[in-house]
């Protein structure tokens, strides 16, 4: 019994470690996006290289450590197409927020994903959502108002709206992944998202492509490699640990965003961000805790019955 518990704890710790690695990689991706923008790359170019460069990374993972190339064949192809369309649209807003806002502010607004996921889970999936979670949602939005501080001008209104729209799309994708994950392997979804994205991006790219120096192209290619590795790390994290255990690790991205913003761009979060970010984080953590507690109730009743 003790050995089993120890092994289980080891797997959870491995899952947490993989989530922390994924968060670091995604924060690095955000920094690379800002660097690419400074060096003259536009949104279309950034998205094209982000998705295209990730495909070989995912294929290599399938062959070396994943389920093999047989996972390429999806069983829910229609769902993969819808997820890719939603994910690509969300990526436009996500990258747009990174281009319009400082790293720390864009990262803080991304913390509202659990808030929107709770709302969509109640409306779309008819998941039971009590007053505790709705209270956390309200508190989270108060945190958003503190960070953006409407009317102050310290956070551009357009950038704030793009950031919030990005969070909504990420929450929609989370709902889709819950449904697709019951049918297809997570790596299958990562592969088809990258591959299907290349269709529309390949049509758009020639109209926005510009000549760049070798360093800029290296940054663009690095975005895809880092992004692909981040998706694999996220997948691995959920393989070893439950969502409720790994989700709080996402908030460590604010540390990396602050460091990257300071070191690379000489920008620190505004005072309002320091005040509002803990409110948003507390809201998300409470939602995660409630989900974990509700999920454990049937297990507790089972244990008592035994």
Number of C-alpha atoms within 10 A of each C-alpha: 5 7 8 9 10 11 11 14 14 14 16 20 17 17 25 25 18 25 29 24 18 27 23 21 23 23 26 21 23 24 21 21 26 23 18 23 18 13 15 14 22 16 17 18 23 25 22 24 21 24 24 22 20 25 20 15 19 23 20 13 17 20 13 11 8 17 14 14 14 10 19 18 12 18 14 15 14 11 18 23 16 14 23 21 17 17 23 22 15 22 16 16 23 24 21 18 26 22 21 19 21 21 27 27 28 27 25 26 26 24 23 26 21 28 25 21 23 25 20 18 19 14 12 12 12 10 12 11 15 10 8 11 22 16 13 22 24 14 18 26 18 15 26 24 15 19 26 24 17 14 9 9 9 12 21 16 17 11 21 21 15 24 26 22 19 27 24 23 22 25 23 21 20 19 19 17 18 10 14 21 15 10 13 20 18 20 23 23 24 21 25 21 22 24 15 18 21 21 11 12 18 14 10 14 18 11 10 11 14 11 9 12 9 9 11 19 18 12 20 25 21 20 29 25 23 23 24 30 20 25 23 22 21 21 19 21 27 20 16 20 22 14 16 18 18 22 20 19 18 17 21 14 23 23 14 22 26 20 18 21 19 15 11 11 15 10 15 18 18 15 10 18 23 15 13 22 24 15 21 31 20 16 27 26 19 19 23 20 17 17 16 15 12 11 12 12 11 11 11 11 10 10 9 8 7 6
